[in-house]
Amino acid sequence: MIRPINTTNAEHYVWGEISDGWRLLDGDDLSVIEERVPAGGEEEWHAHVHARQFFYVLEGTAVMRTDNGDVPLEARSGIEIAPGVGHQFTNPGPRDVRFLVISTPNSRGDRA
C-alpha cells in the first residue's frame, strides 16, 4: 500500500542524547532522514566509506564542518558530502535546526 510518510508515522530514533531523527525512507540503496538538532547540538566528526550525502536545511541555521572548511547553511540551502570527506553537522544558533539527510547508498554502518 502506498501512503504518505512523515514524522508522525516514520521510525523515530534519538542520537547524541538530545537530537531526533525520523527514517522517512530506509532502503539499502537510498535513505532519507529528517533530523532535529537543538541549539548547541552537533554530531560526532566522521566520514563515510561509500555513502554520498546531501544535507538540506528546512528550518534554522547550521554549520557543516568539513575537511575543506566550515560551510554555513541557512534554511532552504544544502550541501553535498562525498564519500571519504570528514564532516560534522553543528547547530551553533539559538534555536532548533530541522534538516533532511539524503544518502546513497544508505549510510547506516558506513562510518570510517
C-alpha positions in Angstrom: 0.0 0.0 0.0 1.3 3.5 -0.9 0.9 6.0 1.9 2.4 9.3 2.8 5.2 9.3 5.4 6.1 12.0 7.8 7.5 12.4 11.3 4.3 11.2 12.9 4.5 7.7 11.3 8.2 7.2 10.4 10.6 5.2 12.6 12.0 7.6 15.2 15.3 7.5 17.0 17.3 9.7 19.3 21.0 10.4 18.8 23.6 12.3 20.8 21.1 12.1 23.7 19.4 15.3 22.5 18.7 15.1 18.8 15.9 13.4 16.9 15.8 11.5 13.7 12.9 10.1 11.6 13.7 7.5 8.9 11.4 8.6 6.0 12.9 6.2 3.6 15.2 3.4 4.7 16.3 1.4 1.6 19.7 -0.2 1.1 20.4 2.0 -2.0 18.8 5.2 -0.7 17.8 6.7 2.7 16.0 10.0 3.5 16.1 11.1 7.1 14.6 14.2 8.8 16.6 15.3 11.8 16.2 17.9 14.5 19.2 19.3 16.4 18.6 21.7 19.3 20.7 24.8 19.9 24.3 23.9 20.7 23.9 20.3 19.4 26.2 18.6 17.0 27.0 15.1 15.6 30.4 13.4 16.0 33.1 14.1 13.4 33.1 11.2 10.9 33.3 10.2 7.3 31.6 7.5 5.2 33.3 4.9 3.1 30.6 4.5 0.5 27.7 6.9 1.2 27.3 10.1 -0.8 25.1 12.5 1.3 23.1 15.7 0.7 22.1 17.8 3.8 19.2 20.2 3.2 18.2 22.7 5.9 14.4 23.1 6.3 14.4 25.4 9.4 17.1 27.3 11.3 20.7 27.8 10.6 23.6 25.4 10.9 27.3 24.9 10.1 28.7 21.9 8.3 32.3 21.4 9.4 34.3 19.6 6.7 37.9 18.6 5.8 37.7 21.6 3.4 36.5 24.2 6.0 33.3 25.3 7.6 30.2 25.9 5.5 27.3 28.0 7.0 23.8 26.7 6.0 20.6 28.7 6.2 17.1 27.4 5.7 16.4 26.2 2.1 20.1 25.6 1.4 22.1 22.4 1.3 25.5 20.8 0.8 26.7 17.6 -0.8 29.3 15.5 1.2 31.2 13.0 -0.9 32.4 9.6 0.4 35.6 9.9 2.4 35.1 13.5 3.3 35.2 14.2 7.1 32.2 16.2 8.3 30.2 17.3 11.3 26.8 18.9 11.3 26.5 21.5 14.1 23.9 23.9 15.4 25.6 27.0 16.9 22.4 29.0 16.7 19.8 29.9 19.3 17.0 27.6 18.1 16.4 24.1 16.7 17.5 23.2 13.2 15.5 20.8 11.1 17.0 19.2 8.0 17.0 16.3 5.6 19.9 13.9 5.1 19.7 12.0 1.8 22.2 9.2 1.4 23.1 6.8 -1.4 23.7 4.1 -0.6 22.3 4.0 2.9 24.9 5.4 5.4 23.9 3.1 8.3 27.0 1.2 9.4 29.2 3.0 6.9 31.3 5.2 9.1 35.1 5.1 8.5 
